[in-house]
Amino acid sequence: MKARAYLAAGVLGLSGAAGLNCIFIYVFSFPVRRHPYAYPFSLIGGLLAALAAVAACALLLYYITKLPQGARGKAIFESIGIILLTFSAGFFLFAYAYELAAGIVHRLDP
C-alpha cells in the first residue's frame, strides 16, 4: 500500500511542476500573435496538469488513510519528500522540454 502512496506522491509532484511551467508559459506568451502555439498549449497543458494533480492528491489521501495509524505519519513525511523531489526535478525537465520544442518550432517556421 505504501508503494501506491509513493507513486501518487510522485505523480502529484510531476503534475504540479507541469502546471507551474504551463502558468509561466501562459504569462510570458503575450502578445499572443508572437507566440501562437505556446498560448493554447499552455492552457490545455495547465488544465490537464491540474486534473492530474487533483486525481493524484485524492489517491494519495485515500492511500494514506488506509494505512494503519502508526504508519500514517511516516508515510506523510516520506510523501512530502517525494513530492518535493519530483517537483524540483520535473520543473527543470519540463522547462528544458519546452525550450527544446520551442527551438524546433522556431527552426521550422519560415
C-alpha positions as CSV (number, residue, x, y, z in Angstrom):
1,M,0.0,0.0,0.0
2,K,2.9,2.4,0.7
3,A,4.3,1.9,-2.8
4,R,1.0,3.2,-4.3
5,A,1.0,6.2,-2.0
6,Y,4.5,7.0,-3.1
7,L,3.6,6.6,-6.7
8,A,0.7,9.0,-6.2
9,A,3.0,11.4,-4.5
10,G,5.4,11.3,-7.4
11,V,2.6,11.9,-9.9
12,L,1.4,14.8,-7.7
13,G,4.9,16.4,-7.8
14,L,5.3,16.0,-11.5
15,S,1.8,17.3,-12.4
16,G,2.4,20.3,-10.1
17,A,5.7,21.0,-11.9
18,A,4.0,20.7,-15.3
19,G,1.2,23.1,-14.1
20,L,3.6,25.7,-12.8
21,N,5.6,25.6,-16.1
22,C,2.3,26.0,-18.0
23,I,1.4,29.0,-15.9
24,F,4.8,30.6,-16.7
25,I,4.4,29.8,-20.4
26,Y,0.9,31.3,-20.4
27,V,2.0,34.5,-18.6
28,F,5.1,35.0,-20.8
29,S,3.4,34.2,-24.1
30,F,1.9,37.7,-24.5
31,P,1.4,39.1,-27.1
32,V,-0.3,36.0,-28.5
33,R,0.4,36.9,-32.1
34,R,4.2,36.4,-31.4
35,H,3.6,33.0,-29.7
36,P,0.7,31.4,-31.5
37,Y,1.5,27.9,-30.4
38,A,2.5,28.5,-26.8
39,Y,-0.7,30.2,-25.7
40,P,-3.2,27.4,-26.5
41,F,-0.8,24.6,-25.5
42,S,-0.1,26.2,-22.1
43,L,-3.9,26.5,-21.4
44,I,-4.5,22.8,-22.4
45,G,-1.4,21.5,-20.6
46,G,-2.2,23.5,-17.5
47,L,-5.8,22.2,-17.4
48,L,-4.6,18.6,-17.9
49,A,-1.9,19.1,-15.2
50,A,-4.5,20.5,-12.8
51,L,-6.8,17.5,-13.4
52,A,-3.9,15.1,-12.8
53,A,-2.8,16.9,-9.7
54,V,-6.4,16.7,-8.2
55,A,-6.6,13.0,-9.1
56,A,-3.2,12.2,-7.6
57,C,-3.9,14.2,-4.5
58,A,-7.2,12.3,-4.0
59,L,-5.4,9.0,-4.5
60,L,-2.6,10.0,-2.1
61,L,-5.1,10.9,0.6
62,Y,-7.0,7.7,0.0
63,Y,-3.9,5.5,0.3
64,I,-2.6,7.3,3.4
65,T,-6.0,7.0,5.2
66,K,-6.0,3.2,4.5
67,L,-2.6,2.8,6.3
68,P,-2.5,1.7,9.9
69,Q,-2.4,4.6,12.4
70,G,1.3,4.3,13.3
71,A,2.4,4.3,9.7
72,R,0.5,7.3,8.5
73,G,2.8,9.9,10.0
74,K,5.9,8.3,8.4
75,A,4.1,7.9,5.1
76,I,3.1,11.6,5.1
77,F,6.6,12.8,5.7
78,E,8.0,10.5,3.1
79,S,5.3,11.5,0.6
80,I,6.2,15.2,1.2
81,G,9.8,14.4,0.4
82,I,8.9,12.6,-2.8
83,I,6.6,15.4,-3.9
84,L,9.4,18.0,-3.4
85,L,11.9,15.8,-5.2
86,T,9.8,15.1,-8.2
87,F,8.5,18.7,-8.3
88,S,12.0,20.1,-8.4
89,A,13.2,17.6,-11.0
90,G,10.1,17.8,-13.1
91,F,10.2,21.6,-13.1
92,F,13.6,21.7,-14.8
93,L,12.7,18.7,-17.0
94,F,9.5,20.4,-18.3
95,A,11.3,23.7,-18.7
96,Y,14.0,22.0,-20.8
97,A,11.4,20.2,-22.9
98,Y,9.6,23.4,-23.6
99,E,12.8,25.1,-24.7
100,L,13.7,22.2,-26.9
101,A,10.2,22.1,-28.5
102,A,10.3,25.9,-29.0
103,G,13.7,25.7,-30.7
104,I,12.4,23.0,-33.0
105,V,9.2,25.0,-33.9
106,H,11.2,28.2,-34.5
107,R,13.5,26.5,-36.9
108,L,10.6,25.1,-38.8
109,D,8.8,28.5,-39.1
110,P,9.7,30.3,-42.3
